[in-house]
Amino acid sequence: MDLGLRGKKAIVTGATKGIGRAIVELLAAEGADVGFCARSEEEVEETAKSLQARGVNVVGGPVNVRDGEAYKAWLEKTAAELGGCDIFVPNVSAGGGMDSEKNWWKNFEIDVLHTVRGCEALMEHLKKSGSGSIVMISSTNAIETFAAPMAYNAMKAALITYGKQLSQFVGRHNVRVNTVCPGPIYFEGGAWEMIKNTQQKFYDATLRAMPNGRFGTPEEVARVVAFLASPAASLVTGANVVADNGFTKGVRF
Ligand SMILES: NC(=O)c1ccc[n+]([C@@H]2O[C@H](COP(=O)([O-])OP(=O)(O)OC[C@H]3O[C@@H](n4cnc5c(N)ncnc54)[C@H](OP(=O)(O)O)[C@@H]3O)[C@@H](O)[C@H]2O)c1
């Protein structure tokens, strides 16, 4: 199946590692031009080189998405350099933590506000596209109880409601909005490797909850995101797609 991604212009936040990195590698492999960010300048440069080798236009920049003004300026500059924006994937998260108010502010500013700011800053470009698509990255922690009452879980849930309502609001401009909920995703240098090394019992219990006994990979999430982002998913908007390898147990109709 041709996803129709060739020549599309995609902007992805937090794309030097893990799920974000797998998303930009796949979009570039499908022929999309890619703009992306992360905080480490060195890792941005390394990622840009890898993507350029796929023969597409690449605009990488170091920016902390928590800094609203710098982030919005970076989005505008990136869209201008790419010549527009058809696809936006706000992927950065502040991650989990139980440090009370500190985590609530961090997860609000990063998980929620960076997504909202990005959608607002890029909306005119997405409307002009004619096939604009936003894919927000939530988590299975938003749809089932997990570990502890963390800000991360609640803020990831906020994204699902925001995404659904935004999809109704911008649908008349042919902009689709969907969310993806990955389950636990293992990769070298990622959160689950750290948990494996520090909380073996919790790691083992999580693994046992997977019907086929393995974690998901960033590449498996990236394939779901690429489909939703692409014109091939033209009928799919306002959806929350769970990509969790059977980790969640609730029955949803
Ligand atoms: N991994 C999982 O099991 C899992 C499960 C469900 C949902 N998710 C969601 O999937 C998304 C990606 O997760 P991941 O595990 O792949 O993340 P990750 O390994 O922590 O990678 C995050 C990426 O974002 C960049 N980044 C982090 N903070 C940033 C900031 N403030 N400003 C700009 N860039 C920033 C990082 O580079 P720098 O450090 O250089 O900035 C890196 O490129 C997140 O939304 C996460 O909540 C993950």
PDBQT file of the ligand as one rigid body, heavy atoms in Angstrom, charges set to zero:
ROOT
HETATM    1  N1  LIG A 301       8.685   4.508  26.023  1.00  0.00    +0.000 N 
HETATM    2  C1  LIG A 301       7.497   4.052  26.384  1.00  0.00    +0.000 C 
HETATM    3  O1  LIG A 301       7.354   2.941  26.940  1.00  0.00    +0.000 OA
HETATM    4  C2  LIG A 301       6.272   4.890  26.119  1.00  0.00    +0.000 A 
HETATM    5  C3  LIG A 301       5.007   4.331  26.382  1.00  0.00    +0.000 A 
HETATM    6  C4  LIG A 301       3.878   5.088  26.153  1.00  0.00    +0.000 A 
HETATM    7  C5  LIG A 301       3.986   6.381  25.662  1.00  0.00    +0.000 A 
HETATM    8  N2  LIG A 301       5.222   6.895  25.420  1.00  0.00    +0.000 N 
HETATM    9  C6  LIG A 301       5.283   8.263  24.902  1.00  0.00    +0.000 C 
HETATM   10  O2  LIG A 301       6.002   8.271  23.683  1.00  0.00    +0.000 OA
HETATM   11  C7  LIG A 301       6.708   9.508  23.538  1.00  0.00    +0.000 C 
HETATM   12  C8  LIG A 301       8.188   9.225  23.300  1.00  0.00    +0.000 C 
HETATM   13  O3  LIG A 301       8.695   8.477  24.377  1.00  0.00    +0.000 OA
HETATM   14  P1  LIG A 301      10.154   7.838  24.362  1.00  0.00    +0.000 P 
HETATM   15  O4  LIG A 301      10.175   6.840  25.455  1.00  0.00    +0.000 OA
HETATM   16  O5  LIG A 301      10.537   7.482  22.980  1.00  0.00    +0.000 OA
HETATM   17  O6  LIG A 301      11.003   9.147  24.854  1.00  0.00    +0.000 OA
HETATM   18  P2  LIG A 301      12.545   9.352  25.121  1.00  0.00    +0.000 P 
HETATM   19  O7  LIG A 301      13.363   8.153  24.918  1.00  0.00    +0.000 OA
HETATM   20  O8  LIG A 301      12.605  10.011  26.438  1.00  0.00    +0.000 OA
HETATM   21  O9  LIG A 301      12.929  10.381  23.964  1.00  0.00    +0.000 OA
HETATM   22  C9  LIG A 301      12.507  11.648  24.037  1.00  0.00    +0.000 C 
HETATM   23  C10 LIG A 301      13.026  12.501  22.882  1.00  0.00    +0.000 C 
HETATM   24  O10 LIG A 301      12.559  13.824  23.148  1.00  0.00    +0.000 OA
HETATM   25  C11 LIG A 301      13.664  14.714  23.359  1.00  0.00    +0.000 C 
HETATM   26  N3  LIG A 301      13.262  15.618  24.454  1.00  0.00    +0.000 N 
HETATM   27  C12 LIG A 301      13.027  15.302  25.750  1.00  0.00    +0.000 A 
HETATM   28  N4  LIG A 301      12.640  16.403  26.429  1.00  0.00    +0.000 NA
HETATM   29  C13 LIG A 301      12.650  17.429  25.546  1.00  0.00    +0.000 A 
HETATM   30  C14 LIG A 301      12.343  18.817  25.634  1.00  0.00    +0.000 A 
HETATM   31  N5  LIG A 301      11.964  19.368  26.800  1.00  0.00    +0.000 N 
HETATM   32  N6  LIG A 301      12.429  19.584  24.522  1.00  0.00    +0.000 NA
HETATM   33  C15 LIG A 301      12.801  19.045  23.342  1.00  0.00    +0.000 A 
HETATM   34  N7  LIG A 301      13.102  17.728  23.189  1.00  0.00    +0.000 NA
HETATM   35  C16 LIG A 301      13.019  16.933  24.278  1.00  0.00    +0.000 A 
HETATM   36  C17 LIG A 301      14.861  13.799  23.687  1.00  0.00    +0.000 C 
HETATM   37  O11 LIG A 301      16.120  14.367  23.347  1.00  0.00    +0.000 OA
HETATM   38  P3  LIG A 301      16.900  15.350  24.384  1.00  0.00    +0.000 P 
HETATM   39  O12 LIG A 301      17.002  14.608  25.676  1.00  0.00    +0.000 OA
HETATM   40  O13 LIG A 301      18.220  15.625  23.732  1.00  0.00    +0.000 OA
HETATM   41  O14 LIG A 301      16.070  16.577  24.504  1.00  0.00    +0.000 OA
HETATM   42  C18 LIG A 301      14.542  12.605  22.784  1.00  0.00    +0.000 C 
HETATM   43  O15 LIG A 301      14.891  12.879  21.449  1.00  0.00    +0.000 OA
HETATM   44  C19 LIG A 301       6.429  10.293  24.819  1.00  0.00    +0.000 C 
HETATM   45  O16 LIG A 301       5.346  11.162  24.618  1.00  0.00    +0.000 OA
HETATM   46  C20 LIG A 301       6.055   9.213  25.820  1.00  0.00    +0.000 C 
HETATM   47  O17 LIG A 301       5.241   9.692  26.866  1.00  0.00    +0.000 OA
HETATM   48  C21 LIG A 301       6.358   6.190  25.632  1.00  0.00    +0.000 A 
ENDROOT
TORSDOF 0
